[in-house]
């Protein structure tokens, strides 16, 4: 799992005058990182100039608000998706080239064919306004920005559910491209919406994830043939954690046998060898 962060894109985005003063490139990257962190799935932060071969080590690559697309970037991502990877991008991606000149031919620019969608219009929503969104069986919301988009081969996963102007338009879509898939997100999804998107990608790729209470992180590190699981309570309160998957193994910090449920003391740590 990887998220693209590009400094030139950050500078271009942060020093532009629109579309919404509350919209921040760093905040958007953080939101996607946090969605995976809540599932305890490790995420790498990567630059935008990796080749398709370098991207192939990842199942999924995210590029939120990648407004500025430099030469070779779209081609590498297309090849990555054609070879079976999954790419996720959002509103305001593919807007300009490396000189910050507008890309002609409709948005999301060089990602349009791969994403199978045309973003006709990008609207800035009024402060504190949100739009209801139907995402499968769940009702979520979007804010700050709303795309008016048209499917060009993609499948709609979520649509606007209120406001006459937006109602029924696709918000989240997925397009099969080669052996892979490209997702497009047309608004700032709330936490529930982000979780719905992540859950779908986890199910599609059968990715391992580790549910835990808020503030408890479970991560794994591989050393040769060994895997070490770290269970960390980042909170100042006791936390009950389901540790059934580790039952019968030892906490290598104190040799205690792990039960199916474990009470972690404030800021406590378990380290378990698989």
N, C-alpha and C positions, 0 to 999 in steps of 0.2 A: 504494500500500500504506500502511495506517495502523493504528496501535494507539491505542485510547482509554486515556487516563490521567486519572483524576478525583480531585482532592484530597479532596473530601468522602467519596468511597468509600474512599480510603486511610485517612482518619481513622477511619471507622466500622469498617473491617476490622482495622486494627492495634490498636484499643482494645477489640475484642471478645475474649471468653474462649475462643473455639473456632474451628474444630474441632481444630486441631493447632497447638501452639506453634511448630512449625518452618515453618509456612505463612505466607508473607509476600506481600502484594500487590505490592510493588515487585519482589521476586524473580520472581514469575510474569510480570509485564510484561517484565522483562529476558529471561526464557527465550524468550518469543515473539519479542522483538526479535533475540536472538542467533541464533535459527533462520534468520531471513531474512538476517542479517548474514553467516552462513556461506555463503549463496548469492550474496552481493554484490548483494542487491536492496535498494534504498533504501526506508526506512520513515519516515513522518511520525508524530510523536506529536501527538495531537489531543485536545481536550476532549470531553466527552460531550454537549454541548448543540448540536452542529451540526445544521442542517436537512438534510432528505433531498437538497435541491439542492446543498448544500455537500459532502455525502458523495459525490455522484456523480462527483467528480473522481478517486475511488479505485476500483480494481477490487475490492479486498478490504479489509474493516475487521475488526480483531480487538478483542475486548473481554474479556480474561481476568478471571475472578473479579469481574465487575461486580455486586457484591452489592447495592448501593443503586441503584435505577433511579428517576430523578427524572421529573417530569411532562414528557411530550413526547418523551422519549428513545426509548422503545420504538416509538412511532408513526413517528418519523423513520427509525429503522433498518428497520422493516417496509417503509416506502415505498421506501427505498434498495434492499432486496432484491427487492421486487416489480418494480422498474424494471430489474433485471438484475444488481445487485451481489451480492457474496458476503460473508456475515457469519460470524464464528467466535467462539463464546463457550464457556464452560467451567462445570464444577462451581461451585457457590456463586454463580452469577449469577442475578439476578432474585429474590433472597431477600426484599428489603425495599424500602420506598418511601423518599421523600426525608426522612422523619422517623425512618427506621430501624425502622419498624413492619413486622412480617412481612406479606408478600403472601399472601393466601388463594387457594386454588384449585389448589395444586400447583406444584411447581418444574419448570422455571425461570421461574415467574411469568409476566410479560408476554411472555416469549420462547417460552413453551411451544408455542403454535400454530404459530409461524414455524419453530421447530426440529423440530417433529413428534416430540417425545419428552417423557416424563414421568419426572422424577427422583424416584422414590418415597422413596429413602433416601440420605443422605450420611454415609458412615462415615469416621471417622478411623482410619488404620492405625497399628499399633504402631510405635515407633521402629525404623528400619532394615529394616522389612518392605517387601518389594516383591511385586507380583503379575505373573505372566507374562501377556502379552497377545499375541494373534495379530492382526497388522495386515496384511491381505492375505497375501502370501507370507513376511512377515518376523515374527520373534518379538522383541518389545520388552518393556518393563516399565513399570509405574506405581507410584507411591509416595505417601505422606502421606495422600491422600484417595481413596476409592473410591465412586463412585455406583452404586447399584442402580437401573437405569433400564429403562423399557419404551418400545418404539417405538410412536409414534402417527402412522405415515405415513412416518417417516424410514427411510433405508436404513442398515443397520449396516456400518461399514467395519472395525471392530476389536472383538474380544470378549475377555473374560477367559478365560484358558486354564488356570488352576489354581484351587485352593481350591473346595471343593464349594459353598459359599454363593454365590460370584460366577460360577462357571464358565458360560460361554455368554451371559452378559449383555452388552449392547452397551456399549462404552467410547467409541468414536468413531463418530459418525453424521453423515449429511448428509440434508437435506430440501429438495426442490425447492419453492420458494415463489414464485409468480408467475413472473417471468422469471429469477429468481436462485436462490441456494441458501444455506442456513443450516447450519453445522456446529456440533456440540456435542461437547465433550471432557470425559469424566467422571472423569479422574484427572490426576495430574502425570506426564506422559509423560517417559521418559528421552530423551537426546539423539537416539538412533536413532529413537524414536517421533516426536519432533518433526520430524526430517528427513523421515520417511515422510509425515507430514501436509503439510508444505510442498511436497514433491515432487508430491503429488497436486494441490494447488492450482495450482502452476506449470504442470503439464500441462493442467489443465482450462481455464486462461486463456491458455495459450501465452505465458507471461510470459518476457521476456528475463532470463537470469541468467548469471553469469560464474564458472564453477568456478575455484578457485585453491587453493594450499596453505594450511594453517592459518597464520594470522598475516599473510596477504597479502590486502589489500583492493583490489577493483576497483570503482570508482564512476564515474558519468558525470554531467556537468553540461552543460546546454544554454544556449548564448548566441546568440540570434538563430537563424541557420541553421547554426551550428556546434555540434558536440558535442565536448567534451573528456573523454577517458578518463584517469582518474588510477589508476595502479597503484602501490600503496604497500606496502612491506615493513615491517611493524610489529615485526619480530623482530630480534634481535641476531645472526642467522645468515644466510648466503647462502641464497637460495631460487631454485629453478628453476621458472619460470612458463611455461605454454603461452600464447604470444602470437601464434599462427597467424592469428587474426582481424585482427591489426594488421600482419601481415608486409608489408614494403615501405614502410610509412609512417615518419614521423620522430618521434623523441622531441624535442619542441619545446624541451626544456631544453638539449640539446647538439647537435641536428641529426643524431644517430646514426640509422641505418636499423634498423628493428625486424626481427629475425629471427623464425622460427617458434617458437623457444624463447629465453628471455632469462634470464640469471643476474642476479638482483637482489642487490646488495651489502646488508649490514645497514643497515636504515633508509633504503634507496634509494627513489627515486621516478621513475616514468615519467609523462610527460604527452603524450598522443597526440591529435591533432586528427582527427576523422572527416570 
